[in-house]
Amino acid sequence: MKEFFKDWRVHLLCGLFTLAAELIGKFTLNLGPVSCTFYPMLYTVVFGVVLGAMKVIPQETMKTSSSYMMTAILLFGARSAATIG
């Protein structure tokens, strides 16, 4: 359990990003016969990229969260693929 709380910044940022993304919710953009849906998971990735580029998130925290991001992106891709058809 002590190892879990070692990376408390990562868990706090994930919680805050998730809360903000869920408050924004799903957004659908209709372009004639085609529609594009933006899910909250995409917002969290964008939040992380923007804050990382602005150097708000420390480099150590970004290294720790990179292993979590691979899993998150995989789940996002699977969800997107499942809802296409």
C-alpha positions in Angstrom: 0.0 0.0 0.0 2.9 2.3 0.7 4.1 1.8 -2.9 0.6 2.9 -4.1 0.9 6.3 -2.3 4.4 6.8 -3.5 3.0 8.2 -6.8 0.2 10.3 -5.2 0.6 13.2 -7.7 -0.2 10.9 -10.6 -3.3 9.6 -8.9 -4.4 13.1 -7.9 -3.9 14.4 -11.5 -5.8 11.4 -12.9 -8.7 12.0 -10.6 -8.8 15.7 -11.4 -8.6 15.1 -15.1 -11.3 12.5 -15.0 -13.6 14.7 -13.0 -13.1 17.6 -15.4 -13.6 15.3 -18.4 -16.7 13.7 -17.0 -18.2 17.2 -16.2 -17.6 18.1 -19.9 -19.2 14.9 -21.0 -19.6 13.3 -24.4 -19.7 15.8 -27.3 -21.0 14.9 -30.8 -20.2 17.0 -33.8 -22.6 16.5 -36.7 -21.1 17.2 -40.1 -24.0 16.4 -42.5 -24.3 12.6 -42.8 -21.1 12.1 -40.8 -20.8 12.6 -37.0 -17.8 12.7 -34.8 -18.1 11.9 -31.1 -15.5 13.1 -28.6 -15.4 11.0 -25.4 -14.2 12.1 -22.0 -11.1 9.8 -22.3 -9.9 11.9 -25.2 -10.2 15.1 -23.0 -8.0 13.6 -20.3 -5.3 12.8 -22.9 -5.4 16.3 -24.2 -5.3 17.8 -20.7 -2.1 15.7 -20.0 -0.4 16.7 -23.3 -1.2 20.4 -22.8 0.0 20.5 -19.2 3.1 18.4 -20.0 4.0 20.8 -22.9 3.5 23.8 -20.6 5.9 22.1 -18.1 3.2 22.2 -15.4 3.6 18.5 -14.7 7.1 17.5 -13.4 9.2 15.2 -15.6 9.3 12.5 -12.8 5.5 12.4 -12.7 5.3 12.2 -16.5 7.7 9.2 -16.5 5.6 7.5 -13.8 2.3 8.1 -15.7 3.6 6.9 -19.1 3.0 3.2 -18.1 -0.5 4.1 -17.1 -1.1 5.9 -20.4 -0.4 2.9 -22.5 -3.2 1.0 -20.8 -5.5 4.0 -21.0 -4.9 4.5 -24.7 -5.5 0.8 -25.4 -8.8 0.9 -23.6 -9.8 4.1 -25.4 -9.0 2.6 -28.8 -11.0 -0.6 -27.9 -14.0 1.5 -26.9 -13.8 3.6 -30.0 -13.5 0.6 -32.2 -16.5 -1.1 -30.5 -18.8 1.8 -31.0 -18.0 2.4 -34.6 -20.2 -0.3 -36.0 
